[in-house]
Each structure stands twice: as structure tokens, then as C-alpha cells.
Amino acid sequence: PDGVCIYLVADQKKHLVFCSDRIWKMLGCTKEEADLTIANGTENRFMPDEIKIPEEQISQLKAGKPVVLQSIQLRRKDGMLFSVRAYCSMAESPDGNRYCYVILEELKDEKQIRFS
């Protein structure tokens, strides 16, 4: 795996609580930008929208079963799109909070596209 993200899922929103350094590098962000993104609760591009995930897989996630998204597109800070495989799972903590764990693997064989 190339990197890990952890989200708190609450109030119909996903709040990034952790993201490994490798993912920030994949996205072309500095450590300072990464820290500000998490501290400010800024929207990010790591967690795929549920709209793009088939309903069956959403149900699996909510049931606590892992889901593999074979190829999704993320955008680097410079506008370059790249493909990753995402391994996702959800778990509930003893205090009732739901967390989504995402492991990303960059698919280096797929063509990268730059948007201006």
C-alpha cells in the first residue's frame, strides 16, 4: 500500500483525522499543507464520493465488511489525475463513533492525465 487515511464519519460528512505522509506526497502537498488541511477540516480528495460507489458496496461498508474500489481517479495539486486502488472498511468505536479506514495503492501502469 502507498498510504493510509482515517475518517470520522458523522453528520452525513467525512472528517479526515489522519493521513499518512505518503498520500500527501502522492497529491503533491507539503507537510504544512497537510497539517492545515486536517486542522481546518478542509475538504479533500482522498475519500471517494459515495455517489461513485455502487449501492451494494456502500451497504457492505456500513455492515463492517471491507470494500475494494478497483480504480478511482484522484487529482494532484498541480492538476494531474492519477489512478489508485482503494481498500476501504468501516468500524465503530466503543463510544459509538464510526470511522472509515482507507488504504490507497497507486496504479502506476495507468495513464496519467494533466488538466490545466
Residue pairs with C-beta under 8 A, 6 or more apart in sequence:
1 87
1 103
1 104
1 105
2 22
2 23
2 26
2 84
2 104
2 105
2 106
3 19
3 20
3 21
3 22
3 23
3 26
3 103
3 104
4 18
4 19
4 20
4 23
4 101
4 102
4 103
4 104
5 16
5 18
5 19
5 20
5 23
5 46
5 47
5 101
5 102
5 104
6 16
6 17
6 18
6 19
6 99
6 100
6 101
6 102
7 14
7 15
7 16
7 17
7 47
7 99
7 100
7 102
8 14
8 15
8 17
8 97
8 98
8 99
9 15
9 90
9 98
9 99
9 100
10 97
10 98
14 47
14 100
15 41
16 37
16 38
16 41
16 44
16 46
16 47
17 38
17 99
18 38
19 34
19 37
19 38
19 44
19 46
21 31
21 34
23 46
23 104
24 30
24 31
24 33
24 34
26 74
26 76
26 82
26 84
26 104
26 106
27 45
27 46
27 74
27 75
27 76
27 77
28 76
28 77
28 78
28 80
29 37
29 77
33 77
36 42
37 44
45 74
45 75
46 74
46 102
46 104
47 100
47 102
48 69
48 72
48 86
50 58
52 72
53 61
53 67
53 69
57 67
57 69
60 66
60 67
61 67
61 88
61 89
61 90
61 100
62 90
64 89
64 90
64 91
64 92
65 89
66 87
66 88
66 89
67 87
67 88
67 89
68 85
68 86
68 87
68 88
69 85
69 86
69 88
70 85
71 83
71 84
71 85
71 107
71 110
72 83
72 84
72 85
72 86
73 81
73 82
73 83
74 81
74 82
74 83
74 84
74 104
75 81
75 115
76 82
78 114
79 114
79 115
79 116
80 112
80 113
80 114
80 115
81 112
81 113
81 114
81 115
82 106
82 107
82 110
82 112
83 106
83 107
83 110
83 112
84 104
84 105
84 106
84 107
85 104
85 105
85 107
86 102
86 103
86 104
86 105
87 102
87 103
87 104
87 105
88 100
88 101
88 102
88 103
89 100
89 101
90 98
90 99
90 100
90 101
91 98
91 99
91 101
92 98
92 99
93 99
